[in-house]
Amino acid sequence: MNTAWARARWRARELDRELARGVPPAERPELALRTELLTSPRERGRLAWAIEALVDRAETPRRRFRSRVSIRSADVRESRIALLNLAARLDSDHPVDVQGVALLRDGASPLYASQASPSLYHATRAALLALELLPADVTHG
């Protein structure tokens, strides 16, 4: 395994945060490799499936046993259409900007955070918009 691939694996969270902030993937080889992984059809499909499963979980009546991770089900239900649009966009064949994908991998997601965090709907819309490639991205990316 070459050095850039090793760094891309070991520092995935840090690289995701950099990409979410808009650091250009071309800035370092490990960012470019991480971008390749995050925007791959496999990873996009995995994220789309996770979003759809989250919506299903929020809409299903509570079971006797709870998971260790608690989601904000009411917020998920309120943001259902935006979340499903996000999943559909990820699952499409159209290219995406890595910044939007990296935003989805943020551990401080409003899915789990306190009420003081941004609304799930607004965070979902921001991620959906961030997935869109700007014309400069298409010609230079």
C-alpha contacts under 8 A as a table, 3 or more apart, distances in Angstrom:
res1	aa1	res2	aa2	distance
1	M	5	W	6.46
1	M	6	A	6.58
2	N	5	W	5.54
2	N	6	A	6.39
3	T	6	A	5.09
3	T	7	R	6.22
4	A	7	R	5.13
4	A	8	A	6.06
4	A	29	P	5.96
4	A	30	E	4.96
4	A	33	L	7.59
5	W	8	A	4.98
5	W	9	R	6.28
5	W	30	E	6.41
5	W	33	L	6.82
6	A	9	R	5.26
6	A	10	W	6.15
7	R	10	W	5.13
7	R	11	R	5.72
7	R	12	A	7.94
7	R	30	E	6.21
8	A	11	R	5.49
8	A	12	A	5.66
8	A	15	L	7.31
8	A	30	E	4.83
8	A	31	L	6.98
8	A	33	L	6.57
8	A	34	R	5.80
9	R	12	A	5.32
9	R	34	R	7.97
11	R	14	E	5.40
11	R	15	L	6.05
12	A	15	L	5.13
12	A	16	D	5.98
12	A	34	R	7.26
13	R	16	D	5.02
13	R	17	R	6.26
14	E	17	R	5.19
14	E	18	E	6.38
15	L	18	E	5.03
15	L	19	L	6.16
15	L	30	E	7.91
15	L	31	L	6.31
15	L	34	R	7.18
16	D	19	L	5.09
16	D	20	A	6.01
16	D	34	R	7.72
16	D	102	A	5.20
16	D	103	L	7.77
16	D	105	R	7.23
16	D	106	D	7.82
17	R	20	A	5.01
17	R	21	R	6.25
17	R	102	A	6.87
17	R	103	L	7.69
17	R	106	D	7.22
18	E	21	R	5.14
18	E	22	G	6.53
18	E	23	V	5.51
19	L	22	G	5.03
19	L	23	V	5.12
19	L	24	P	6.99
19	L	25	P	7.11
19	L	31	L	7.52
19	L	98	V	6.85
19	L	99	Q	5.38
19	L	102	A	6.05
20	A	23	V	7.46
20	A	98	V	7.66
20	A	99	Q	4.60
20	A	100	G	6.83
20	A	101	V	7.76
20	A	102	A	4.88
20	A	103	L	5.05
21	R	99	Q	7.16
22	G	99	Q	6.01
23	V	27	E	7.39
24	P	27	E	5.54
24	P	31	L	7.82
25	P	28	R	6.52
25	P	29	P	7.67
25	P	31	L	4.78
25	P	32	A	4.60
25	P	35	T	6.52
26	A	29	P	6.80
26	A	31	L	6.89
26	A	32	A	5.71
27	E	31	L	7.03
27	E	32	A	7.76
28	R	31	L	5.36
28	R	32	A	6.52
29	P	32	A	5.09
29	P	33	L	6.24
30	E	33	L	5.02
30	E	34	R	6.04
31	L	34	R	5.03
31	L	35	T	6.04
32	A	35	T	5.03
32	A	36	E	6.27
33	L	36	E	5.02
33	L	37	L	6.43
34	R	37	L	5.13
34	R	38	L	6.11
35	T	38	L	5.13
35	T	39	T	6.00
35	T	98	V	5.98
36	E	39	T	5.54
36	E	40	S	6.08
37	L	40	S	5.26
37	L	43	E	6.90
38	L	43	E	5.79
38	L	44	R	7.03
38	L	98	V	6.75
38	L	101	V	6.58
38	L	102	A	7.33
39	T	43	E	6.59
39	T	44	R	6.24
39	T	95	P	7.93
39	T	96	V	6.77
39	T	97	D	7.68
39	T	98	V	6.16
39	T	101	V	7.12
40	S	43	E	5.43
40	S	44	R	6.16
41	P	44	R	5.10
41	P	45	G	5.91
41	P	91	D	7.60
42	R	45	G	5.19
42	R	46	R	6.17
43	E	46	R	4.97
43	E	47	L	6.21
44	R	47	L	5.18
44	R	48	A	6.14
44	R	90	L	5.32
44	R	91	D	6.13
44	R	101	V	7.87
45	G	48	A	5.02
45	G	49	W	6.09
45	G	90	L	6.65
45	G	91	D	5.32
46	R	49	W	5.18
46	R	50	A	6.24
47	L	50	A	5.04
47	L	51	I	6.26
47	L	87	A	7.30
47	L	90	L	7.38
48	A	51	I	5.21
48	A	52	E	6.27
48	A	86	L	7.50
48	A	87	A	4.19
48	A	88	A	6.86
48	A	90	L	5.80
48	A	91	D	5.98
49	W	52	E	5.13
49	W	53	A	6.07
49	W	87	A	7.19
50	A	53	A	5.05
50	A	54	L	6.09
51	I	54	L	5.01
51	I	55	V	6.39
51	I	83	L	6.72
51	I	84	L	7.28
51	I	87	A	6.08
52	E	55	V	5.19
52	E	56	D	6.28
52	E	83	L	7.71
52	E	84	L	6.52
52	E	87	A	6.68
53	A	56	D	4.99
53	A	57	R	6.05
54	L	57	R	5.03
54	L	58	A	6.21
54	L	76	V	7.80
55	V	58	A	5.15
55	V	59	E	6.27
55	V	76	V	6.33
55	V	77	R	6.89
55	V	80	R	6.44
55	V	83	L	7.62
55	V	84	L	7.90
56	D	59	E	5.17
56	D	60	T	6.16
57	R	60	T	5.23
57	R	73	S	7.98
58	A	61	P	7.77
58	A	71	I	7.88
58	A	72	R	7.99
58	A	73	S	4.67
58	A	74	A	7.32
58	A	76	V	6.32
58	A	77	R	6.34
59	E	73	S	7.59
59	E	77	R	6.69
62	R	66	R	7.75
63	R	66	R	6.70
67	S	70	S	6.73
69	V	112	Y	7.96
70	S	112	Y	6.65
71	I	111	L	5.63
71	I	112	Y	5.18
72	R	75	D	5.48
72	R	76	V	6.32
72	R	111	L	5.66
72	R	112	Y	6.20
73	S	76	V	4.96
73	S	77	R	6.13
74	A	77	R	5.13
74	A	78	E	6.20
75	D	78	E	5.02
75	D	79	S	6.09
75	D	111	L	7.71
75	D	119	S	7.80
75	D	120	L	6.32
75	D	121	Y	7.66
76	V	79	S	5.03
76	V	80	R	5.79
76	V	83	L	7.86
76	V	111	L	7.39
76	V	120	L	7.14
77	R	80	R	4.97
78	E	121	Y	7.57
79	S	82	A	5.43
79	S	83	L	6.03
79	S	120	L	6.69
79	S	121	Y	5.04
79	S	124	T	7.91
80	R	83	L	5.15
80	R	84	L	6.11
81	I	84	L	5.15
81	I	85	N	6.06
82	A	85	N	5.05
82	A	86	L	6.15
82	A	121	Y	6.74
82	A	124	T	6.41
82	A	125	R	6.67
83	L	86	L	4.98
83	L	87	A	6.25
83	L	121	Y	7.93
83	L	124	T	6.36
84	L	87	A	4.96
84	L	88	A	6.11
85	N	88	A	5.06
85	N	89	R	6.12
86	L	89	R	5.12
86	L	90	L	6.26
86	L	124	T	7.21
86	L	127	A	7.82
86	L	128	L	5.67
87	A	90	L	5.15
87	A	91	D	6.14
88	A	91	D	5.02
88	A	92	S	6.12
89	R	92	S	5.23
89	R	94	H	7.77
89	R	128	L	7.70
90	L	96	V	7.63
95	P	132	E	7.94
95	P	133	L	7.36
96	V	100	G	7.51
96	V	101	V	7.78
96	V	131	L	4.88
96	V	132	E	5.68
96	V	133	L	5.99
97	D	100	G	5.85
97	D	101	V	7.07
97	D	130	A	6.61
97	D	131	L	4.64
97	D	132	E	5.73
97	D	133	L	5.20
97	D	137	D	7.93
98	V	101	V	5.09
98	V	102	A	6.02
98	V	131	L	6.80
99	Q	102	A	5.08
99	Q	103	L	6.15
99	Q	130	A	6.08
99	Q	131	L	6.69
100	G	103	L	5.12
100	G	104	L	6.63
100	G	126	A	7.99
100	G	127	A	4.92
100	G	128	L	6.66
100	G	129	L	7.33
100	G	130	A	4.28
100	G	131	L	4.26
100	G	132	E	7.73
101	V	104	L	5.28
101	V	105	R	6.91
101	V	127	A	7.39
101	V	130	A	7.99
101	V	131	L	6.60
102	A	105	R	5.27
102	A	106	D	6.92
103	L	106	D	5.45
103	L	127	A	6.23
104	L	109	S	7.75
104	L	127	A	6.78
106	D	109	S	5.80
108	A	112	Y	7.40
108	A	113	A	6.34
109	S	112	Y	6.00
109	S	113	A	6.18
110	P	113	A	4.86
110	P	114	S	7.27
110	P	117	S	5.84
110	P	118	P	6.34
110	P	119	S	6.46
110	P	120	L	5.33
110	P	123	A	7.31
111	L	120	L	6.43
113	A	116	A	7.77
113	A	117	S	6.25
114	S	117	S	5.84
115	Q	118	P	7.76
115	Q	119	S	7.96
118	P	122	H	6.81
118	P	123	A	6.54
119	S	122	H	5.33
119	S	123	A	6.21
120	L	123	A	5.04
120	L	124	T	5.92
121	Y	124	T	5.11
121	Y	125	R	6.18
122	H	125	R	5.05
122	H	126	A	6.07
123	A	126	A	5.03
123	A	127	A	6.20
124	T	127	A	5.14
124	T	128	L	6.14
125	R	128	L	5.00
125	R	129	L	6.14
126	A	129	L	5.16
126	A	130	A	6.04
127	A	130	A	4.92
127	A	131	L	6.27
128	L	131	L	5.29
128	L	132	E	7.15
129	L	132	E	5.57
130	A	133	L	7.71
133	L	136	A	7.92
133	L	137	D	5.70
133	L	138	V	6.53
134	L	137	D	5.21
134	L	138	V	6.65
135	P	138	V	5.18
135	P	139	T	6.44
136	A	139	T	5.27
136	A	140	H	5.82
136	A	141	G	7.64
137	D	140	H	5.22
137	D	141	G	4.88
138	V	141	G	5.43
